[in-house]
Amino acid sequence: MSNEGYDLRDDFYETLSKKYDDALISKHILYNGESVVNEIIQFPIDDKHSANAQLTLLTSLMHRPENNNKKNSENNPFEKPEPELTILDDYGANKELKLVFNKYPVNSKHFLLVTKKYSSQNSPLLPTELLATYTILEKLDKLKPEGEDWFAFYNCGPESGASQAHKHIQFMTLPPKQEFISYPEILIENNLFENNANNKLHIQDANEPLENKNLPFSQFIMKLPKNKDEITEDVLTKSFTSLLQHTLTVLRNNETKHISYNFVMTTEFMLMVPRSKSKFDDQIGINSCGVYGLLLCKNQELFNTVREVGILKILQEVCLPNSGEFKFDEYSY
C-alpha cells in the first residue's frame, strides 16, 4: 500500500502520549479519569454465542457541547484548534487534514482526524480520508504497547450522534481484550452469517457486506484482507462504498427522511450501522461507540437506565430493523 503523504514518524505514539499528558496537566483537555466507572456486560447473539458491551459513567461529558450543526459557527472547535490540542497541523497528500485531541475525551489519548477546510459531517468519507484513517490505525497497531487496541469511528448524519458539524473521524482505545470482545469480532470469528437459504457464508471470501440475522438491528460488516499489502485506497473505498450502498438501501426501505449512519474501522474490518434516531428515550445519546457496544453516560441516572433496559433494546430503538430476508443486489439503492 502506497502511503505517500500519509506516513507517520516512528515516534508518533510517543509524541501523541506526551502531548496528551501535557494538555491534560495544563487543563486544555478536560478529563477526570479517576472518576470513570466502567462496567462490562454480556449480551446474547444467538443460543451459543455472546458478545460484550461496556457501560461507562463519565461525568466530564456534561461539559461537552452537543449538536453544534451550524456551518462555520463561532463554536466550531476545529476552525482554529488550540495549539495545545494540535498533534499534527499538516497531514495528507495535500496537507488537507490535521490531527487534534478531543477536548472532552472518552478515554486517554482520544484524538481526531479533521479536515482543515470546512466539510460537512453529513457527507461520506472520501477515499483519501479512508486511506488516512487506515494508515493511522496501522501505525498505532505497530507502535502501541502490548494489550492496547485502537479503533476509528465516524458519526455521519443528523441522527448519528455527531456533536459537531465539521467533518471529523475519531480514534480511541478499546477496553482490554480479556474483558471486552465486540459483537463484530464474535460474528467474524465464528462466521455467524447466513444467506437467504440459511447456508453459512464465510466473510473472508465475501465481496459484499454481510449481516448477522439474529441481532435485532441492521448491521453490515466487511472483513479487510488478511494480507495488509493488499489494502489500498481502492480496496478501502470499494469496501466503504459497498457498506454505504447497503445502508442507504435499508434507510430507503424504512422510508427514513434523513441519511444517518455510524461507521467503525479497525485494521481488521469495517462496520456500518444505519440509524433511525440519535437518542434513546430522548435522553441517552448513542453514537458509533454505542452501536459498537461502548455506551457512554454522563450521569448516574442514565447509567442505571442503560443497565436496566439493556443494550439490545437500546440499539433496536435507535437503529433500523435487521434487513433479514431482504436480498441485496447490484440494483440496491
HELIX and SHEET records of a PDB file:
HELIX    1   1 PHE A   12  ILE A   25  1                                  14    
HELIX    2   2 GLY A   33  SER A   35  5                                   3    
HELIX    3   3 THR A   59  HIS A   63  5                                   5    
HELIX    4   4 PRO A   83  LEU A   85  5                                   3    
HELIX    5   5 PRO A  127  LEU A  143  1                                  17    
HELIX    6   6 TYR A  183  GLU A  189  1                                   7    
HELIX    7   7 ILE A  203  ASP A  205  5                                   3    
HELIX    8   8 LYS A  228  GLU A  230  5                                   3    
HELIX    9   9 GLU A  233  ASN A  253  1                                  21    
HELIX   10  10 SER A  288  TYR A  292  1                                   5    
HELIX   11  11 GLN A  300  VAL A  309  1                                  10    
HELIX   12  12 ILE A  311  VAL A  318  1                                   8    
SHEET    1   A 3 VAL A  37  PRO A  44  0                                        
SHEET    2   A 3 SER A  50  LEU A  57 -1                                        
SHEET    3   A 3 LEU A 294  CYS A 297  1                                        
SHEET    1   B 8 THR A  86  TYR A  91  0                                        
SHEET    2   B 8 LEU A  97  PHE A 101 -1                                        
SHEET    3   B 8 PHE A 111  THR A 115 -1                                        
SHEET    4   B 8 HIS A 168  THR A 173 -1                                        
SHEET    5   B 8 TRP A 150  CYS A 156 -1                                        
SHEET    6   B 8 TYR A 261  MET A 265 -1                                        
SHEET    7   B 8 PHE A 269  PRO A 274 -1                                        
SHEET    8   B 8 PHE A 220  LYS A 223 -1                                        
SHEET    1   C 2 LYS A 279  PHE A 280  0                                        
SHEET    2   C 2 ILE A 284  GLY A 285 -1                                        
END                                                                             
